Amino acid sequence: MKYIYRIGIIALIAIIGISSCKKDDYANDGGKILSGRVNMTTYDYLKSNPKFDSLIKIIDKAGMKDQINGNITFFATTNYGVADYVSAKKQEKITQVGDENIKFTIADLNSAELADSLKIYMFPGKITRNQLNTDGRLFNNLLGPINGVSWLIKLRRANDYSQYVDYVEYLNFTKVIGTRDDLEADRTTIPQDRRDISVDCQTSNIITTTGILHVTNNYHRLFFNAGKLAGN
């Protein structure tokens, strides 16, 4: 009965993770329940869900539909992360032209730059939870080698929902800058601009008819951008 109770609680957490979109109230499932097959391509699945409306516009602007539907694992960013990215790019433009009242939308982004940057989230083949552990390992994405940068995918164990389960394991995606922070004896000595940037997935292991889809949490800004946001 205790086992059945635990499964029920985890399932409830999973449902919350599926239905919630707000930054301040989404719940991660740890990837344990939010997995399964959908009878759609990766692109069509994203297009069917309103939380990816902005990401679809990015994909279309970049002309990357066919690549997204390839035999790949794709980490998808929600509307929140896309909105913050566009805001940061707008601020860049404001600085260039000296006009805070300019209009700037996804349509104003550079298509070639978007196409290259989307490859950050695209990994050849199928990367699923059962291939991963808490140690993690480095994977090559479709963007190819970047000097001083690598990509770590692992399970991150946490004590969230400890009143119901012993632990949860979030599927975690990390931009490693230089060496892995998690292997350093004293992480406090790492300069701020050299620290790895890590994001948990709120949904993992969606198996589409073309590949595997993982969804980053709503706090993750597209392309790991850290620029200043526009004021309007």
N, C-alpha and C positions, 0 to 999 in steps of 0.2 A: 504494500500500500504506500509506503514511504517513497518507493521508486516511482510509482504512478503519480503521486502528488508532485514530486519534483519535475517530472516530465510535463505535467499540466502547467506548472508555474513557468517553466522555460517557454512553453508554447505561448502563454499569455504575454510574456516579455517579447516574444517574436512578433506577435500580432501588433503590439504597440509600436515596434520598430517599423513595421510595414506601413501603418496608417499615419504615423506622425511625421510632420514636415517642419515644424517650427524649430528654430535654433535652440530655444530654451526648454524644449520638452521632448525631443526625440529620445528614443531608447535603443541602445545597441543590443543585439541579440547574442553577440559573441560568435555569430556565424553558425551556431549549432542547429538552429531550426530554419532560419531563412535561407533555405536551399531547396532546389527542386527544378524540375524541367518545365519549360514553357514552350509551347508550340509556335514560336515566332523566332525570327532572326534577332540578333542583338540590337540592330538598328530599330526594327519594328517594335521590339519590346520597350526600348527607350522612348520611342515616339508615342507609344500608347499610354505612357505615364506622365501626367502634367508636371511632376517634379523635375523632369528633364527637358522641359520645353526649350530652355535657353541652351542647353547642351546640344540639342538637335540643331539649333540655329548655327552653333559653332561648327558642328560636323558638316552641315550643308555648305556653310561659307567656305570651309576648307576643302570641300569636294572629297570627303573621306568616307562616304557611306560604304563603298565597296570594301575598303580596308577594315572598317569596323565590323563588317560582316564576314571577315576572313576567319581562318582557324586560329583565333587568338584568345587571350585572356585580356579583358578590358576593365580598367578601373574608371567608373563613371562618377562625375562631379554633379551635384545637384544645382538647382537654380541659384541658391544662395552663393555658392562658390563662384559661379559664372558672373553673377551681378557684381561681386566685389572685385573680380578681375577687370571687368569692363570699367568700373569706377576708377581703378588704379591707372588703367591705360588712358582714361579721360584726363586724369590729373597730369599725366605725362604731357598730354597734348596742351593742356592749359598752360603748363610751364613753358612749353615751346612757343606758343602764340601770344601769351600774355593776356588771355581773355577768359575769365571765369564763366562766361555765359554761353560758351559754345555748346552745341549739341553733339553728343557722341554716343553711338550705340554699337551693337555687334556688327552692323553693316559697315562701320568705319574701321574695323580691325583688318590687319593685313592677312590675306588668305594664305599666302605661302608660309608665313610665320605660324599661323594656326595649324596648318597641316603638319609642319615639323614638330611643333610642341605637343600635339595630340599623341604623337608616337611615344611620349613619355609614359603614357598609360596603357600602351599596347605591347603585350608580350607574346611571342610565338607559342602556339600550342595551348594546352589546357593546364592551368595552375589551380588546383583545388586544395581544400583544407587538408585532405588526407596525405598530401605530399609535404606538408609543413609541420614544423614543431616550434617550440619556444626559442630555440637557438636561431632559427631562420637561416636563409642563405641568399646570396646575391644572384639576381637574374639579369639577363640582357634583354632590354626592350628594343622596339623597332627603330628607335632614334639612333641607336648605335653608341659607341664609346664617347664619353665626355670626359675631358681631362679633370681629374680630381673629384669626379662624381660617380656614384654607383647606386644601385637600387636593391633594397633589402625587402624581402617579403617574409613574414613570420607570423606566429601566433603570439599574442601578448596576453599573458595571464593576469587577471585582476580579480579583486574580491567584491566586485559589484554584485548586488542582490545576494549578499552573504546570508541573509535571513532565510533564503530559500535553497541555495546551492552552495557548494564549497567554493567554487570559483567559476568564472567564465573565461573563455579565450577568444579575444577579438582578433580577427584577421587584420594585420597591420602592414601598412605600406610606408616605407621610409626612403627619403632622399638622403643618401649618405654623402656627406661632404668630407673628403679626405678619408680618415679611418673611422670605423664604427664607434660611435659614442658609447654604445652599450658594452663594449669590450674594454673601455678605458677604466683604469683603477680609480681615478678621481675625475669625474666629469665636470666638476666645478672649475677646473683649470682650463677648460676648452673655451676659447674666445667666442663671444656671442655669434659673430658672423661666420664661425666655423662649425657651429653645432648642427647636427642632423635635424631634418624636418620630418616629423612623423605624423601619420594620420591613421586612425582606426577606421574600419569599415562598419557601417551600420547595417549592411546587408551583404551576405557573401554566398558564393556557390549557386548563383542562378545559372542554370544550364539551358542555353538557348539552342536553336537548331544549327547555329553556326559556331558557337564558342562558349566561353565562360564569362560571366559578368559579376563584378564586385562593385559595391556602391560605397564611396567614402562618406564620412559624416558631414553634416551641414556646415561645419566650421572650416572645412578644407577649401582654400582658395585655388581656383583653377591654375594649373601650371606651377604650383608652389610659389606664386607671386607674393611678394612681401612689400610692394610699393605703397605709398601713401594714397589713401582714398580721396576722391574728389569731395568737395563740400556740398555739392548738389547733384 
